[in-house]
Amino acid sequence: MTDKASAHVNGQFTGVVPLDLVAREGGLSVMQGILDGRLPGAAMAKTLNFWLSKVEDGAIAFTGAPNQDHLNPLGTIHGGWAATIMDSALACAVMTTLAPGEGYTTVEFKLNLTRPILPGMGELVCEGRVVHRGRTIATSEAYLRDGSGKLLAHGTETCAIFPIEKLMR
């Protein structure tokens, strides 16, 4: 575990995963380590009240429960909440495909909000999966649904893949 762990969300602790560990283990092992509690998840997940709930090679899920702290001035859940959980699922699906020594970053993402997200909707699930994994580019898609399976948002993402040393300083 890391000494930079700071908080917990749904039983998972948050902080920063050391890049040298990511470089050694690869993306699937790191994401499984976050799910299992061996490694910290993203600190912003505590603020936005979402957590990693599934990890597979090329697929991931986050579960979240937006609340009053995430409202926009009109009383619905701010689109930034949906964008953040979507970006997390889209990018982390790609991360599960990284070999030891590989790093990645989001190049662009697009999402469509299909209906309002309202306070009190309960737990929402965002599932992401890799559509294409090349040597330097990967694309993914994700779907955000409520507890009854209604689609709230969907989106796509492109990630660049490169030697992880480019992230190390």
N, C-alpha and C positions, 0 to 999 in steps of 0.2 A: 504494500500500500504506500501511498505517497504522504509526505508530511504537509502537503498543500491542501488536504481534504478539509472542507470547512463546514458542510451542512449535510442534512439528509433530506431526501424527498422519497416518500413511499418506501422507506427502508433502504434506499440506495444512497450512498454517500457521494458528495460532489467535490470536485476539485480539478486537478490537471494531471493527465497521464503523461509521464515523462516520455519525450520523443525517442530516447534511446531504447526504451522498452518497446515502443511501437515498431521501431526499426528492427528489433530482434524477433518479435513475436508475429508480426503481420496483423492485418485488420480484423480477421474473423476471431482470432484468439483474444485480441484486445476488447472487441465488442462483447464477446462471451464473458470476459473478465468483469466488465461493467455490469452486465446482467447478473452475474453470480455474486457481486459484491467484493470481488478481489481488487478491482480498480474503480476509481471515481468516475462518475458521469459528469456531464457539463453543469457548471455552477448555475447557469441561467435557468436550468430546469426547475430549481427550487423556486425562483421568482415566478415562473409561469406555471408551476404545479403540473409538470408532466414527467414521465419516467419511461425508461426502456422496459419493454414487456416481452419482446421476442427477438431472437437472433438466429439467423440461418445464413448459409452461404448465398449471398445475393439478395437477401430479404431481411427486413427488420420491421419492428412495430414499436411505436410509442403510444402509451395511454396517458391521457391528461384529463384534468377536471378544472376547466376555467371557472373562475368565480368573480365576485364583485370587484376584486382588485384588477380585473382585466377588462372592465367596461370602457366603452367609448362614451362620449357625451350624450348619445341617444339611448344608452342603456343596453346595447347589445355588446357581445364580446368583440373587442377590437380585432381588426383584420391582422394586425401584427402577431397576435397570439397564434392564429391559424398559420400564418406565414412561417413562424418560427418552428412549430411542431412539424410542418410540412418539410421545411429545409432540413431539419434534423433527420427525418425518415429518408428523404431523398439522398442526402449525402452519406448517411451511415450505411445505407444499403450498398452504396459503392465501396465504402470503407471495408465491408466484409469481404470484398474481393481482392484486397491489397495483399501482395506477397511481402515477406520481410524485406525491408529496404525501400519500400515504396511509400510515397506520401501522396496527398491529393488536396485539392481545394475546389470549391464551387466556382464555376465560371459564370453561370447564369442559371436562374430558375424562374419559372412562371407558374402561377396558380390561378385557378378560377374558383371563386366562392359561389356556391350554388344555392345556398339558403343562409339566412341569419343564424349565427350561433348565439344562443340565449343563455343567460345565467340560469342555473338550475337544471341544465340538460343532463347532468351527471357525467359519467366517464365517457370520453370520446376516444376512438382508436384511429391512429394514423399508420397505415401500412405502406411501406415502400419496397420497391423491388427494382433490380437492375434490368434494364431493357437491352443494353449493349455494353460490353466491356472490351475495349481495344487496348493497345499498348500505351497510348497517351491520352485517350479520351474515353469517358464512360457516360452513359445516359441512364436515367432512372425515372420512374413514375411513382406517384403516391396518391392515396385516397384517404380522406378524413371522413369518418362515419360516426353517427350517434349510436346509442345502445341498441336501437332497433334496426340498424343497418342503413339508415337514410344517409345519402351522400350529402356532405356539407361542403366539401372542397376537393379538388383534384389538381394535380400539377405534374410538371416535368422538370428535370434538372440536367445540366451538363457539368461534369467535373473533369478537371485536368489531372493527369497522373504523372508523377515525376519522381526522381530519386529523393528520398526523405531528407537527405543532407541539405537540400535547398530550404527546408524549414528550420534547421538547427542553426542557432547563433551562438 
